[in-house]
Amino acid sequence: MGHGRVRSYWGWRVRDRVRVRPWARVRPWVRALPRMRALPRVPGRAERHRRDEHRGCGGLADTARVVRPRGAVRAGFAGGAVRAGFAACAVRAALAGVLLWAAAGAPGGTGAVALAAGQGQGTYSFTPGDESVEGARGTAGARLLEAGRAYRSSVPKGGKLYYRLELTAADTAYVPVTAVPPAGVTVSATDGIRVSLQDADGGACSYSSASFGAGLSPRPVTAVGQRDTGRSLCQGAGTYYLLVERLDAEGSGAGANAPARRWDLEIAPATEPRPAVAGSTTAPRAWDSSSPAPLGGEPRDRAGGAGFASAPVLGQGVWHTRLAPGGTLFYKVPLDWGRRLGATAELGSTRTGRGYVGGALNLSLYNPARGYVDDTSLGYTGTQRTAALDPLPPVEYANRYDVIGRENAVRFAGDYYLAVHLSERMTAVFGQGPFDVTLRVRLDGRSHDGPEYKGRPVPAGLFTLSAEDRAAVPGGATGNGGTTGTGTAGGGTAMTALAAGGIGTGTVLLLVLGGWTAVARRNERRRPGQTRASAQKPTA
């Protein structure tokens, strides 16, 4: 009976006996070793992966080069590696675009861009391009301040500084002054600044002051010098003087920094023209003064800015950030005519430390001219606590005739600012943090057209909503009697364009990849007899 022969790698096998010596098959590989050593080294899979991760999609050009040494692998195999690289790159680009689109807030969506928590803490962000100016000790040498420009100055301990303005008889003037003390200094509750605007005869047009309060923690505080038209005082055109006084209690100002350390100042004058048509001079009374119900839902991350100029936009919603002791974060909330704002701040619980800190968290609200509207603070024992602003009326021009300060301050549309500060004293009791802070922002009311001004505000657009602001709070900020709706944090036109670009780039890459793959497969079907060189065994 004949033996059945089966072809094996090592030769013809009859049952379990090999009739061809194994060396006959191994010899060609041994002879090829000198030539293989001369080939360039091919990086391993892990090495190529690390390199491409480091280079990103820019490493694709090298992929074909490193996997195809001297023709040892046919072009189709190298092309497959490149196609795989393009596929990964395309998927990444498309996924990044989708995530950015969702974060920026796709049409009808409620996404928010989650920035790095704690951004901007510890230092104040002054307005880019501001001009340095030195305050004078008397009116004779006072430097001129122009509306629409930002200025940076400083005030010594117990100092009194003068600045000069030239005002018309028709415009209401606002001169906000933000004092920024250095971190780590010892302050009392009454320390702060006082700002007044005076005419050339020494008559006071207004007084305003801002202090650090029960938190006993240095932070940016803002007071406004103001000249209203239509009042009995300060009605003529001409020269006016801004007086800035630093208020220091006995023994304050000492600490880790020098006792004589100056406080930085940011001054941003603005003017508002009078209405083209005179309206009511009586403050509105018919508005709901009950506290609004707090918002629910999952918080979305939203880091704040380090100053008025860098404040990101917030719409209606629940927002989360992390705040270190001594840090202050700024947000801006666009409000149109007829809309009103409600806000609460919650300081989350912690497992570290034990004790009590008075005024641990402070939440302040400022109007578009940086005028003080309202504030609230809370004491902290390590368990979660919430503080809420008092109910505010809808934004109306006639609110300026109200005698109550916070109602008087919501007198024009524009960007309102929320400032959140965590006391430095938290460090000694509960550690360095950062601590979780949740903001709940509610927007109510129906938006409507505001008064037509007889002239232009300076800076332009200060008392109106920009297209970016309206996109951030859709449904209620139409300016044409729109209905109430929930808003989202707007990432701006640039972020939306970036998201669309990411999706478009990923889509194009996927289309190119698909066409490339189809052509390669068609070419392979046309050459059915061709095999990969890497699969062929060398022969003698």
WOCOR-V213920 format. One record per residue. N is the residue number from 1. RES is the residue in three letters. PSI is psi in degrees with one decimal (* if undefined). Layout:
# WOCOR-V213920
n:N res:RES psi:PSI
n:N res:RES psi:PSI
This chain:
# WOCOR-V213920
n:1 res:MET psi:133.1
n:2 res:GLY psi:150.6
n:3 res:HIS psi:135.4
n:4 res:GLY psi:131.3
n:5 res:ARG psi:132.7
n:6 res:VAL psi:130.4
n:7 res:ARG psi:125.5
n:8 res:SER psi:171.9
n:9 res:TYR psi:-35.4
n:10 res:TRP psi:-5.5
n:11 res:GLY psi:-166.5
n:12 res:TRP psi:126.6
n:13 res:ARG psi:125.3
n:14 res:VAL psi:111.3
n:15 res:ARG psi:-115.3
n:16 res:ASP psi:12.5
n:17 res:ARG psi:134.3
n:18 res:VAL psi:121.7
n:19 res:ARG psi:-18.3
n:20 res:VAL psi:130.4
n:21 res:ARG psi:138.3
n:22 res:PRO psi:-32.6
n:23 res:TRP psi:-27.8
n:24 res:ALA psi:-30.5
n:25 res:ARG psi:-28.2
n:26 res:VAL psi:-28.3
n:27 res:ARG psi:-44.5
n:28 res:PRO psi:-36.8
n:29 res:TRP psi:-40.0
n:30 res:VAL psi:-41.4
n:31 res:ARG psi:-27.3
n:32 res:ALA psi:-9.2
n:33 res:LEU psi:-44.8
n:34 res:PRO psi:-39.7
n:35 res:ARG psi:-36.1
n:36 res:MET psi:-33.4
n:37 res:ARG psi:-28.5
n:38 res:ALA psi:-14.8
n:39 res:LEU psi:150.9
n:40 res:PRO psi:146.6
n:41 res:ARG psi:135.1
n:42 res:VAL psi:118.5
n:43 res:PRO psi:143.4
n:44 res:GLY psi:170.9
n:45 res:ARG psi:-43.1
n:46 res:ALA psi:-40.2
n:47 res:GLU psi:-43.7
n:48 res:ARG psi:-37.1
n:49 res:HIS psi:-44.4
n:50 res:ARG psi:-40.9
n:51 res:ARG psi:-43.6
n:52 res:ASP psi:-33.0
n:53 res:GLU psi:-37.2
n:54 res:HIS psi:-41.4
n:55 res:ARG psi:-17.3
n:56 res:GLY psi:-149.0
n:57 res:CYS psi:-14.4
n:58 res:GLY psi:-14.8
n:59 res:GLY psi:0.0
n:60 res:LEU psi:-33.6
n:61 res:ALA psi:-31.6
n:62 res:ASP psi:-17.0
n:63 res:THR psi:-47.7
n:64 res:ALA psi:-31.2
n:65 res:ARG psi:-39.3
n:66 res:VAL psi:-19.6
n:67 res:VAL psi:7.5
n:68 res:ARG psi:70.2
n:69 res:PRO psi:116.9
n:70 res:ARG psi:40.1
n:71 res:GLY psi:10.0
n:72 res:ALA psi:-25.1
n:73 res:VAL psi:136.0
n:74 res:ARG psi:161.4
n:75 res:ALA psi:-32.8
n:76 res:GLY psi:-37.9
n:77 res:PHE psi:-43.7
n:78 res:ALA psi:-41.4
n:79 res:GLY psi:-35.4
n:80 res:GLY psi:-38.5
n:81 res:ALA psi:-43.0
n:82 res:VAL psi:-40.5
n:83 res:ARG psi:-38.4
n:84 res:ALA psi:-40.3
n:85 res:GLY psi:-43.8
n:86 res:PHE psi:-36.2
n:87 res:ALA psi:-46.9
n:88 res:ALA psi:-42.3
n:89 res:CYS psi:-41.7
n:90 res:ALA psi:-42.8
n:91 res:VAL psi:-41.0
n:92 res:ARG psi:-45.6
n:93 res:ALA psi:-44.0
n:94 res:ALA psi:-42.9
n:95 res:LEU psi:-41.9
n:96 res:ALA psi:-40.1
n:97 res:GLY psi:-42.6
n:98 res:VAL psi:-43.1
n:99 res:LEU psi:-42.2
n:100 res:LEU psi:-39.8
n:101 res:TRP psi:-44.2
n:102 res:ALA psi:-37.9
n:103 res:ALA psi:-40.6
n:104 res:ALA psi:-16.6
n:105 res:GLY psi:84.9
n:106 res:ALA psi:162.1
n:107 res:PRO psi:123.0
n:108 res:GLY psi:-4.9
n:109 res:GLY psi:175.2
n:110 res:THR psi:29.1
n:111 res:GLY psi:162.2
n:112 res:ALA psi:144.3
n:113 res:VAL psi:122.5
n:114 res:ALA psi:103.7
n:115 res:LEU psi:170.5
n:116 res:ALA psi:127.4
n:117 res:ALA psi:137.1
n:118 res:GLY psi:6.8
n:119 res:GLN psi:135.4
n:120 res:GLY psi:6.4
n:121 res:GLN psi:149.2
n:122 res:GLY psi:-32.0
n:123 res:THR psi:153.6
n:124 res:TYR psi:138.9
n:125 res:SER psi:105.9
n:126 res:PHE psi:162.3
n:127 res:THR psi:128.1
n:128 res:PRO psi:138.0
n:129 res:GLY psi:14.0
n:130 res:ASP psi:159.5
n:131 res:GLU psi:131.6
n:132 res:SER psi:134.6
n:133 res:VAL psi:142.7
n:134 res:GLU psi:128.4
n:135 res:GLY psi:149.9
n:136 res:ALA psi:153.5
n:137 res:ARG psi:-13.6
n:138 res:GLY psi:171.7
n:139 res:THR psi:-24.4
n:140 res:ALA psi:-37.9
n:141 res:GLY psi:20.5
n:142 res:ALA psi:134.7
n:143 res:ARG psi:146.2
n:144 res:LEU psi:133.6
n:145 res:LEU psi:134.2
n:146 res:GLU psi:140.2
n:147 res:ALA psi:142.7
n:148 res:GLY psi:-4.9
n:149 res:ARG psi:153.9
n:150 res:ALA psi:140.1
n:151 res:TYR psi:149.9
n:152 res:ARG psi:130.6
n:153 res:SER psi:-168.1
n:154 res:SER psi:156.0
n:155 res:VAL psi:133.8
n:156 res:PRO psi:173.4
n:157 res:LYS psi:127.7
n:158 res:GLY psi:11.8
n:159 res:GLY psi:153.9
n:160 res:LYS psi:119.3
n:161 res:LEU psi:144.5
n:162 res:TYR psi:144.3
n:163 res:TYR psi:154.3
n:164 res:ARG psi:144.8
n:165 res:LEU psi:149.3
n:166 res:GLU psi:114.6
n:167 res:LEU psi:149.8
n:168 res:THR psi:168.9
n:169 res:ALA psi:-15.0
n:170 res:ALA psi:-17.3
n:171 res:ASP psi:140.6
n:172 res:THR psi:133.7
n:173 res:ALA psi:139.3
n:174 res:TYR psi:128.0
n:175 res:VAL psi:86.2
n:176 res:PRO psi:138.8
n:177 res:VAL psi:118.8
n:178 res:THR psi:120.3
n:179 res:ALA psi:132.8
n:180 res:VAL psi:95.6
n:181 res:PRO psi:154.9
n:182 res:PRO psi:151.7
n:183 res:ALA psi:146.9
n:184 res:GLY psi:-8.7
n:185 res:VAL psi:154.0
n:186 res:THR psi:128.0
n:187 res:VAL psi:157.0
n:188 res:SER psi:172.4
n:189 res:ALA psi:-28.6
n:190 res:THR psi:-4.3
n:191 res:ASP psi:145.8
n:192 res:GLY psi:-144.9
n:193 res:ILE psi:156.6
n:194 res:ARG psi:133.8
n:195 res:VAL psi:135.3
n:196 res:SER psi:150.4
n:197 res:LEU psi:129.9
n:198 res:GLN psi:149.3
n:199 res:ASP psi:-178.4
n:200 res:ALA psi:-17.3
n:201 res:ASP psi:5.0
n:202 res:GLY psi:2.9
n:203 res:GLY psi:136.2
n:204 res:ALA psi:123.0
n:205 res:CYS psi:-35.4
n:206 res:SER psi:157.6
n:207 res:TYR psi:143.9
n:208 res:SER psi:140.6
n:209 res:SER psi:158.5
n:210 res:ALA psi:134.3
n:211 res:SER psi:169.8
n:212 res:PHE psi:-24.1
n:213 res:GLY psi:-164.7
n:214 res:ALA psi:-17.6
n:215 res:GLY psi:-20.2
n:216 res:LEU psi:40.8
n:217 res:SER psi:128.6
n:218 res:PRO psi:132.5
n:219 res:ARG psi:163.2
n:220 res:PRO psi:127.2
n:221 res:VAL psi:148.0
n:222 res:THR psi:134.4
n:223 res:ALA psi:153.7
n:224 res:VAL psi:130.1
n:225 res:GLY psi:134.1
n:226 res:GLN psi:139.6
n:227 res:ARG psi:109.5
n:228 res:ASP psi:135.7
n:229 res:THR psi:159.1
n:230 res:GLY psi:6.5
n:231 res:ARG psi:174.4
n:232 res:SER psi:-22.0
n:233 res:LEU psi:151.0
n:234 res:CYS psi:55.9
n:235 res:GLN psi:-11.4
n:236 res:GLY psi:163.2
n:237 res:ALA psi:152.6
n:238 res:GLY psi:-152.4
n:239 res:THR psi:133.2
n:240 res:TYR psi:157.2
n:241 res:TYR psi:135.3
n:242 res:LEU psi:123.8
n:243 res:LEU psi:123.9
n:244 res:VAL psi:122.2
n:245 res:GLU psi:134.4
n:246 res:ARG psi:128.3
n:247 res:LEU psi:119.5
n:248 res:ASP psi:127.1
n:249 res:ALA psi:165.1
n:250 res:GLU psi:125.7
n:251 res:GLY psi:-7.0
n:252 res:SER psi:163.8
n:253 res:GLY psi:-12.7
n:254 res:ALA psi:166.9
n:255 res:GLY psi:-152.4
n:256 res:ALA psi:-28.0
n:257 res:ASN psi:168.9
n:258 res:ALA psi:141.3
n:259 res:PRO psi:-31.3
n:260 res:ALA psi:16.4
n:261 res:ARG psi:133.8
n:262 res:ARG psi:156.0
n:263 res:TRP psi:134.1
n:264 res:ASP psi:150.4
n:265 res:LEU psi:140.9
n:266 res:GLU psi:124.8
n:267 res:ILE psi:127.9
n:268 res:ALA psi:80.1
n:269 res:PRO psi:148.3
n:270 res:ALA psi:155.0
n:271 res:THR psi:149.1
n:272 res:GLU psi:121.3
n:273 res:PRO psi:163.1
n:274 res:ARG psi:158.4
n:275 res:PRO psi:149.9
n:276 res:ALA psi:-32.7
n:277 res:VAL psi:125.7
n:278 res:ALA psi:136.3
n:279 res:GLY psi:-158.9
n:280 res:SER psi:143.5
n:281 res:THR psi:20.6
n:282 res:THR psi:132.4
n:283 res:ALA psi:137.8
n:284 res:PRO psi:142.6
n:285 res:ARG psi:-22.4
n:286 res:ALA psi:83.4
n:287 res:TRP psi:153.6
n:288 res:ASP psi:111.9
n:289 res:SER psi:8.6
n:290 res:SER psi:152.2
n:291 res:SER psi:130.2
n:292 res:PRO psi:152.9
n:293 res:ALA psi:138.0
n:294 res:PRO psi:148.5
n:295 res:LEU psi:148.3
n:296 res:GLY psi:-174.6
n:297 res:GLY psi:168.6
n:298 res:GLU psi:131.1
n:299 res:PRO psi:146.6
n:300 res:ARG psi:137.7
n:301 res:ASP psi:135.2
n:302 res:ARG psi:105.0
n:303 res:ALA psi:148.4
n:304 res:GLY psi:172.1
n:305 res:GLY psi:170.8
n:306 res:ALA psi:8.1
n:307 res:GLY psi:177.0
n:308 res:PHE psi:-42.0
n:309 res:ALA psi:-24.1
n:310 res:SER psi:12.6
n:311 res:ALA psi:127.4
n:312 res:PRO psi:162.3
n:313 res:VAL psi:136.6
n:314 res:LEU psi:136.9
n:315 res:GLY psi:-167.8
n:316 res:GLN psi:138.0
n:317 res:GLY psi:-175.5
n:318 res:VAL psi:122.5
n:319 res:TRP psi:143.1
n:320 res:HIS psi:141.6
n:321 res:THR psi:173.6
n:322 res:ARG psi:135.3
n:323 res:LEU psi:129.2
n:324 res:ALA psi:151.8
n:325 res:PRO psi:134.4
n:326 res:GLY psi:-7.0
n:327 res:GLY psi:150.0
n:328 res:THR psi:129.9
n:329 res:LEU psi:140.4
n:330 res:PHE psi:140.6
n:331 res:TYR psi:152.2
n:332 res:LYS psi:138.5
n:333 res:VAL psi:111.2
n:334 res:PRO psi:130.4
n:335 res:LEU psi:126.0
n:336 res:ASP psi:170.9
n:337 res:TRP psi:132.8
n:338 res:GLY psi:-10.1
n:339 res:ARG psi:155.6
n:340 res:ARG psi:157.5
n:341 res:LEU psi:138.2
n:342 res:GLY psi:137.7
n:343 res:ALA psi:142.4
n:344 res:THR psi:155.7
n:345 res:ALA psi:130.0
n:346 res:GLU psi:127.5
n:347 res:LEU psi:118.2
n:348 res:GLY psi:163.6
n:349 res:SER psi:161.7
n:350 res:THR psi:152.3
n:351 res:ARG psi:-8.7
n:352 res:THR psi:142.3
n:353 res:GLY psi:166.9
n:354 res:ARG psi:130.4
n:355 res:GLY psi:-157.9
n:356 res:TYR psi:137.5
n:357 res:VAL psi:116.3
n:358 res:GLY psi:141.1
n:359 res:GLY psi:38.2
n:360 res:ALA psi:-40.3
n:361 res:LEU psi:133.5
n:362 res:ASN psi:132.5
n:363 res:LEU psi:120.5
n:364 res:SER psi:149.4
n:365 res:LEU psi:133.2
n:366 res:TYR psi:151.1
n:367 res:ASN psi:179.1
n:368 res:PRO psi:-25.7
n:369 res:ALA psi:12.0
n:370 res:ARG psi:21.0
n:371 res:GLY psi:143.8
n:372 res:TYR psi:132.6
n:373 res:VAL psi:-55.8
n:374 res:ASP psi:161.4
n:375 res:ASP psi:165.7
n:376 res:THR psi:155.7
n:377 res:SER psi:167.8
n:378 res:LEU psi:149.8
n:379 res:GLY psi:158.0
n:380 res:TYR psi:133.9
n:381 res:THR psi:7.2
n:382 res:GLY psi:-17.2
n:383 res:THR psi:157.2
n:384 res:GLN psi:138.8
n:385 res:ARG psi:151.5
n:386 res:THR psi:139.1
n:387 res:ALA psi:140.3
n:388 res:ALA psi:142.7
n:389 res:LEU psi:152.1
n:390 res:ASP psi:152.8
n:391 res:PRO psi:139.7
n:392 res:LEU psi:150.3
n:393 res:PRO psi:164.4
n:394 res:PRO psi:154.1
n:395 res:VAL psi:120.1
n:396 res:GLU psi:146.5
n:397 res:TYR psi:-36.7
n:398 res:ALA psi:-7.4
n:399 res:ASN psi:-22.9
n:400 res:ARG psi:-14.3
n:401 res:TYR psi:3.1
n:402 res:ASP psi:146.1
n:403 res:VAL psi:-15.7
n:404 res:ILE psi:128.9
n:405 res:GLY psi:-49.2
n:406 res:ARG psi:-30.4
n:407 res:GLU psi:-34.8
n:408 res:ASN psi:-30.6
n:409 res:ALA psi:-22.6
n:410 res:VAL psi:67.4
n:411 res:ARG psi:-6.4
n:412 res:PHE psi:158.1
n:413 res:ALA psi:165.0
n:414 res:GLY psi:-161.1
n:415 res:ASP psi:117.3
n:416 res:TYR psi:147.2
n:417 res:TYR psi:132.3
n:418 res:LEU psi:129.2
n:419 res:ALA psi:126.2
n:420 res:VAL psi:124.6
n:421 res:HIS psi:137.6
n:422 res:LEU psi:126.6
n:423 res:SER psi:142.0
n:424 res:GLU psi:-25.6
n:425 res:ARG psi:-10.5
n:426 res:MET psi:-30.2
n:427 res:THR psi:-43.0
n:428 res:ALA psi:-26.4
n:429 res:VAL psi:-43.1
n:430 res:PHE psi:5.7
n:431 res:GLY psi:-178.6
n:432 res:GLN psi:-8.6
n:433 res:GLY psi:-149.8
n:434 res:PRO psi:162.7
n:435 res:PHE psi:148.6
n:436 res:ASP psi:131.2
n:437 res:VAL psi:131.3
n:438 res:THR psi:124.8
n:439 res:LEU psi:133.0
n:440 res:ARG psi:115.1
n:441 res:VAL psi:124.7
n:442 res:ARG psi:133.7
n:443 res:LEU psi:123.3
n:444 res:ASP psi:170.9
n:445 res:GLY psi:165.1
n:446 res:ARG psi:127.6
n:447 res:SER psi:151.6
n:448 res:HIS psi:171.5
n:449 res:ASP psi:140.3
n:450 res:GLY psi:-175.6
n:451 res:PRO psi:150.3
n:452 res:GLU psi:120.5
n:453 res:TYR psi:148.3
n:454 res:LYS psi:76.6
n:455 res:GLY psi:-171.1
n:456 res:ARG psi:137.3
n:457 res:PRO psi:154.6
n:458 res:VAL psi:119.2
n:459 res:PRO psi:157.3
n:460 res:ALA psi:140.8
n:461 res:GLY psi:7.5
n:462 res:LEU psi:-34.7
n:463 res:PHE psi:26.2
n:464 res:THR psi:165.7
n:465 res:LEU psi:134.0
n:466 res:SER psi:169.7
n:467 res:ALA psi:-37.2
n:468 res:GLU psi:-40.4
n:469 res:ASP psi:-42.8
n:470 res:ARG psi:-34.1
n:471 res:ALA psi:-27.5
n:472 res:ALA psi:-25.7
n:473 res:VAL psi:65.6
n:474 res:PRO psi:152.7
n:475 res:GLY psi:-22.8
n:476 res:GLY psi:-11.2
n:477 res:ALA psi:43.6
n:478 res:THR psi:-25.5
n:479 res:GLY psi:7.4
n:480 res:ASN psi:43.4
n:481 res:GLY psi:31.3
n:482 res:GLY psi:158.0
n:483 res:THR psi:163.2
n:484 res:THR psi:141.3
n:485 res:GLY psi:168.2
n:486 res:THR psi:138.4
n:487 res:GLY psi:169.6
n:488 res:THR psi:162.8
n:489 res:ALA psi:121.7
n:490 res:GLY psi:130.9
n:491 res:GLY psi:-6.3
n:492 res:GLY psi:165.7
n:493 res:THR psi:-37.0
n:494 res:ALA psi:-41.9
n:495 res:MET psi:-39.3
n:496 res:THR psi:-40.9
n:497 res:ALA psi:-38.1
n:498 res:LEU psi:-40.9
n:499 res:ALA psi:-45.3
n:500 res:ALA psi:-38.5
n:501 res:GLY psi:-38.3
n:502 res:GLY psi:-43.1
n:503 res:ILE psi:-42.6
n:504 res:GLY psi:-43.2
n:505 res:THR psi:-44.4
n:506 res:GLY psi:-39.9
n:507 res:THR psi:-44.1
n:508 res:VAL psi:-43.9
n:509 res:LEU psi:-40.0
n:510 res:LEU psi:-39.2
n:511 res:LEU psi:-44.1
n:512 res:VAL psi:-41.6
n:513 res:LEU psi:-43.5
n:514 res:GLY psi:-43.8
n:515 res:GLY psi:-39.5
n:516 res:TRP psi:-45.0
n:517 res:THR psi:-41.3
n:518 res:ALA psi:-42.7
n:519 res:VAL psi:-41.9
n:520 res:ALA psi:-42.1
n:521 res:ARG psi:-36.2
n:522 res:ARG psi:-40.1
n:523 res:ASN psi:-35.6
n:524 res:GLU psi:-36.9
n:525 res:ARG psi:-29.6
n:526 res:ARG psi:-17.9
n:527 res:ARG psi:69.3
n:528 res:PRO psi:-22.2
n:529 res:GLY psi:-10.7
n:530 res:GLN psi:132.9
n:531 res:THR psi:165.8
n:532 res:ARG psi:137.0
n:533 res:ALA psi:-30.3
n:534 res:SER psi:-17.7
n:535 res:ALA psi:-8.3
n:536 res:GLN psi:139.7
n:537 res:LYS psi:137.1
n:538 res:PRO psi:145.1
n:539 res:THR psi:160.8
n:540 res:ALA psi:*
